[in-house]
Structure formats: structure tokens, C-alpha cells
């Protein structure tokens, strides 16, 4: 009996709209298996609408809600997290709790320099 050869799994080719999000990486070397969290984080934080549309079609909103919940919104600014709260129907009280977490407030409330960033001549 003759068995069929299994075709090698074709690597997922990412759309070119994602390329600018990974300027410091070798874009062709990124893989979904190895770089999934990086890809999701970058698209959610900085992706264009086309990039977000691609990600939502790839994962679905349920998986994105779970991913944001797993990381409690880390890596997203308060504005970005509130945006995703609305888009993905995240629980408002839960998002508010993430934003009030001590470890997050330490970073977001860091001291700004008292000296002028631009000198005036």
C-alpha cells in the first residue's frame, strides 16, 4: 500500500503591513510559533488598522481578550488599554484594576526631569 508524503508545513508569511512594526528584527525570520507574543503585543500597541484587522482575523477577539487578560494589559499604555477595552468588550472594572496596580503606577508615574529638554538661546 502506497502512503502519501506529508507536505512540509508552509511557514506563515506575515503581511507586509507588519514589517514597520519590527524594524529592529529580521522580519523574514519571525515565526508565529517563536514570536507570537511579540507579534501580538506590537500589533495591539502600535499596529495600523490593517495590521489589527489581520491579527483579529488570525486569532479572533476571544483569544485577544484572553491574551490581554493573561498579561493584565502590560505593554499597553492606559489609552491603548482603554481602546481595547471598548473594542474587545473587556470588563471595565478589571481594566481599571490593572491600571491602578502598584507595579504599573511606578512606571507610569516616574519622575520627569526638572531641567528643560530644549535650551533656549
Rosetta blueprint (number, residue, H / E / L):
1 X L
2 X L
3 X L
4 X L
5 X L
6 X L
7 X L
8 X L
9 X L
10 X L
11 X L
12 X L
13 X L
14 X L
15 X L
16 X H
17 X H
18 X H
19 X H
20 X H
21 X H
22 X H
23 X L
24 X L
25 X L
26 X L
27 X H
28 X H
29 X H
30 X L
31 X L
32 X H
33 X H
34 X H
35 X H
36 X H
37 X H
38 X H
39 X H
40 X H
41 X H
42 X H
43 X H
44 X H
45 X H
46 X H
47 X L
48 X L
49 X H
50 X H
51 X H
52 X H
53 X H
54 X H
55 X H
56 X H
57 X H
58 X H
59 X H
60 X L
61 X H
62 X H
63 X H
64 X H
65 X H
66 X H
67 X H
68 X H
69 X H
70 X H
71 X H
72 X L
73 X L
74 X L
75 X L
76 X L
77 X L
78 X H
79 X H
80 X H
81 X H
82 X H
83 X H
84 X H
85 X H
86 X H
87 X H
88 X H
89 X L
90 X L
91 X L
92 X H
93 X H
94 X H
95 X H
96 X H
97 X H
98 X H
99 X H
100 X H
101 X L
102 X H
103 X H
104 X H
105 X H
106 X H
107 X H
108 X H
109 X L
110 X L
111 X L
112 X L
113 X L
114 X L
115 X L
116 X L
117 X L
118 X L
119 X L
120 X L
121 X L
